[in-house]
Amino acid sequence: MLGIPRRYSHFVFGVIQSGLTSLIATGIASFPASSALLFVQHWMVSWLIAWATMLPIVLLVAPAIRSFSLRLTREEGRA
Protein backbone atom coordinates (compact mmCIF):
# COMPACT_ATOMS: atom_id res chain seq x y z
CA MET A 1 0.00 0.00 0.00
CA LEU A 2 0.99 3.63 -0.32
CA GLY A 3 1.33 4.20 3.40
CA ILE A 4 -0.61 7.48 3.41
CA PRO A 5 -1.17 8.62 7.02
CA ARG A 6 -4.69 7.89 8.30
CA ARG A 7 -5.31 11.59 9.01
CA TYR A 8 -5.55 12.08 5.23
CA SER A 9 -8.17 9.35 4.77
CA HIS A 10 -10.86 11.99 4.12
CA PHE A 11 -8.93 13.20 1.08
CA VAL A 12 -8.22 9.68 -0.17
CA PHE A 13 -11.91 8.83 0.18
CA GLY A 14 -12.87 12.02 -1.70
CA VAL A 15 -10.50 11.30 -4.57
CA ILE A 16 -11.75 7.72 -4.96
CA GLN A 17 -15.43 8.57 -4.50
CA SER A 18 -15.48 11.53 -6.87
CA GLY A 19 -13.42 9.69 -9.47
CA LEU A 20 -15.61 6.60 -9.48
CA THR A 21 -18.89 8.52 -9.42
CA SER A 22 -17.89 10.86 -12.24
CA LEU A 23 -16.48 7.92 -14.27
CA ILE A 24 -19.80 6.08 -14.11
CA ALA A 25 -21.97 9.16 -14.71
CA THR A 26 -19.98 10.35 -17.72
CA GLY A 27 -19.93 6.83 -19.15
CA ILE A 28 -23.71 6.73 -19.01
CA ALA A 29 -23.96 10.22 -20.52
CA SER A 30 -21.51 9.32 -23.32
CA PHE A 31 -23.17 6.02 -24.22
CA PRO A 32 -25.22 7.36 -27.17
CA ALA A 33 -21.99 7.99 -29.15
CA SER A 34 -22.07 6.71 -32.73
CA SER A 35 -18.83 4.67 -32.56
CA ALA A 36 -16.68 2.99 -29.93
CA LEU A 37 -13.77 5.37 -30.55
CA LEU A 38 -15.98 8.45 -30.27
CA PHE A 39 -17.52 7.00 -27.11
CA VAL A 40 -14.13 6.48 -25.43
CA GLN A 41 -12.84 9.91 -26.47
CA HIS A 42 -15.97 11.69 -25.27
CA TRP A 43 -16.07 9.65 -22.07
CA MET A 44 -12.47 10.39 -21.07
CA VAL A 45 -12.67 14.13 -21.77
CA SER A 46 -16.02 14.37 -19.98
CA TRP A 47 -14.69 12.34 -17.06
CA LEU A 48 -11.63 14.53 -16.57
CA ILE A 49 -13.78 17.67 -16.58
CA ALA A 50 -16.36 16.13 -14.23
CA TRP A 51 -13.70 14.82 -11.83
CA ALA A 52 -11.88 18.14 -11.72
CA THR A 53 -15.20 19.79 -10.90
CA MET A 54 -16.43 17.25 -8.35
CA LEU A 55 -13.24 16.63 -6.39
CA PRO A 56 -13.15 19.96 -4.53
CA ILE A 57 -16.91 19.83 -3.99
CA VAL A 58 -16.72 16.35 -2.46
CA LEU A 59 -13.78 17.28 -0.26
CA LEU A 60 -15.52 20.39 1.05
CA VAL A 61 -19.06 19.04 1.40
CA ALA A 62 -18.45 15.46 2.59
CA PRO A 63 -17.92 16.42 6.27
CA ALA A 64 -21.22 18.34 6.31
CA ILE A 65 -23.06 15.45 4.67
CA ARG A 66 -21.57 13.01 7.18
CA SER A 67 -22.61 15.22 10.08
CA PHE A 68 -26.13 15.60 8.66
CA SER A 69 -26.48 11.85 8.08
CA LEU A 70 -25.39 11.17 11.67
CA ARG A 71 -28.13 13.55 12.89
CA LEU A 72 -30.72 11.72 10.78
CA THR A 73 -29.77 8.27 12.09
CA ARG A 74 -29.29 6.65 15.47
CA GLU A 75 -27.10 3.93 16.89
CA GLU A 76 -28.63 0.48 16.83
CA GLY A 77 -29.92 -0.56 20.21
CA ARG A 78 -30.88 3.00 21.19
CA ALA A 79 -34.49 4.11 21.35
PyMOL commands that set and color helices and strands:
alter all, ss='L'
color gray80, all
select helices_A, chain A and resi 6-30+36-72
alter helices_A, ss='H'
color red, helices_A
deselect
rebuild
show_as cartoon
